[in-house]
Each structure stands twice: as structure tokens, then as C-alpha cells.
Amino acid sequence: MTEQNSKTLSPYRSFTAEEWSRLRQDTEMTLTEQELEKLRGLGETVSLKEVEEIYLPLSRLLSLYVEGTQNLYGVTNQFLGSETKVPFVIGVAGSVAVGKSTTSRILRELLARWPSHPQVQLLTTDGFLYPNAVLEERDLMQRKGFPESFDLRKLLGFLSKVKSGAPVATAPVYSHIAYDILPDKQVSVAQPDILIVEGLNVLQPAIMAEADNEIPFVSDYFDFSIYIDAEADIIQRWYVERFMSLRETAFRQPGAYFKRYADLSDEQAEETAIDIWTRINLANLSENILPTRGRADLILHKSTDHAIDRVMLRKI
């Protein structure tokens, strides 16, 4: 198959950053540098220029999707004689350290500024990890973040409530400091206009089951899905850099699970980070996360400096 034929048959339409930026049209830039500073994750370098070129056109696209879906729900409610409000759900997937949280926070901020959907909430699927006690009992601590380490039924139950128009759906809360679920805390989702669900494996296919007991995909509850992409060796560098920075911050906080890493020498810390990346995060990326990339509605590809250099929008 020639390169030209391969491109023709691709389910995606590919844009350079410059090409994508033209789709912004007259969308107003209201985010300030001070606001953006609060949204950046550790090590992230997203600039206001990138917000203008990449995230503003994306917010415009998503707003069109949301408004179209709201109109469809309005027609359905009229037909059924009901007034059920159903949130538009956006899934954001990708590897550890690839920048999912920063992308999700920026989208939440921009989307909330559109008048047709001012209520936007962000939820991470980390809260649906099994507690450490359960992971230890099942010998899964070294596979934390893999699909089997999540309470899938609880996550699906939560999403089912959200998409059924339940007045309130609650989710567990995860602490990255304690590296565990906080048993006495919950977050409530009360019919926002948009819910952004961010997680490693949110595009994972369903578990096969008996005909009368099938388990749906998590992504069955999504109205739109985004995959944050970068080369594995580049993500490893970002992961190691973040690990080195956390030695001076989060690892030193009271109750920090990774406190034992805080006083490692630079050489020891780098070796430890590479080991954790290779054994756990790279394995999860290769086996479970990357194979789901082709299921996303939109792929944001990052270059070595964290900047998004290519956008791929599904056309099929």
C-alpha cells in the first residue's frame, strides 16, 4: 500500500498546529497568563499562544458538539414529555506524564466560558482505583493503573447515573500524596452541562461476558473522546523530570507515600524513576493505553517540548 493510499484510508483528518489554528475563527481569547499559570501541570510549558492555536479551536468544536447534543436531548425530552438534563461527557485518555490533567483543566476553563454550557466539571478516574489494601490482597500493587486495578463496575455505575440524568452522582476521591483512596471523602457531580472524565484507560474495550451479563465500554458513556499522544521515549523523559521535581515538593509532604524517595541522590532518583517507568508505566502504555488511541474522536500529538504539533480529527 502506498503512503498516499494509506493516508486516504485513514479514519482521521490530520492538521498541523498552524492549519488547526485557522479553525478558531472569531472565538475570543479570554484566558489570561495568570489563569493559565494555575492550570499548568508540573513540567508543562503550554503557552497562551498554544491555547489560542490549539485549545480555542478545540473549544469551538466541542461547543458545537454540545449545542447539537443539547438540541437532540431537547427533542427527546419533548417527545417523552420529560425534563431530564443529561451532561455532555468528554473522555480524555493517554499515558502517565503525557499532560492529560493540564489539557483537561484548560478545556474545563475554556468551555465554561461559552454561554450555552457554563457548568463544566472535571473528574479523574483515579478515584475508582481499588484501595491499596485490596490491591495488596490481590497482588496488584505493581500493576496500579492497569485496567484490572480499577473498580470497573463502580466506575460504570457512576457514569450510568450521570448519563441517566440522576440529580447527583458521587465518586470516590484519590490522593496522590497518600497514593490511596480517601475512604471518608467523595466528590459529587450534580448535572453539569459538561463532564470531563480524565484517565489512563478510559478508552479500554469492554470485558467479554455472557450474553445476558455484558459489560459496556466506559467510552460508551462518552459523547466525545480525546487521546493525548507522544512518543514513548519522550514521555519517559517527562516522567523522569517530574519524578525528580517531586522529590522537592510532594514527596516531602506529611503522609507522603513516596517519602522514601525524597532524599535519594540525583543518580539514585533517576535510576528509580526509569525503573518504575519501565516496569509499570511503559508496560501499561504498550499493553493497554496505546492500543486504544485509534478509538478516540480526536488525537493531540505532542513534540519533545510538550507543544502540540499535530491534531487528528476522526472523520469516520
CORUR-V193887 format. One record per helix or strand of 3 or more residues. SS is the DSSP state (2 for helix, 1 for strand). FROM is the first residue (numbers start at 1). LEN is the number of residues. If there is no record, write none. Layout:
ss=<SS:SS>
from=<FROM:FROM>
len=<LEN:LEN>
//
This chain:
ss=<2:1:2:2:2:1:2:1:2:2:2:2:2:1:1:1:2:2:1:2:2:2:2:1:1>
from=<3:12:17:33:48:88:100:120:125:132:141:147:152:169:180:194:211:218:224:232:250:259:266:298:308>
len=<6:5:8:7:33:7:12:5:4:6:3:3:12:7:10:5:3:4:6:15:3:3:30:5:7>
//
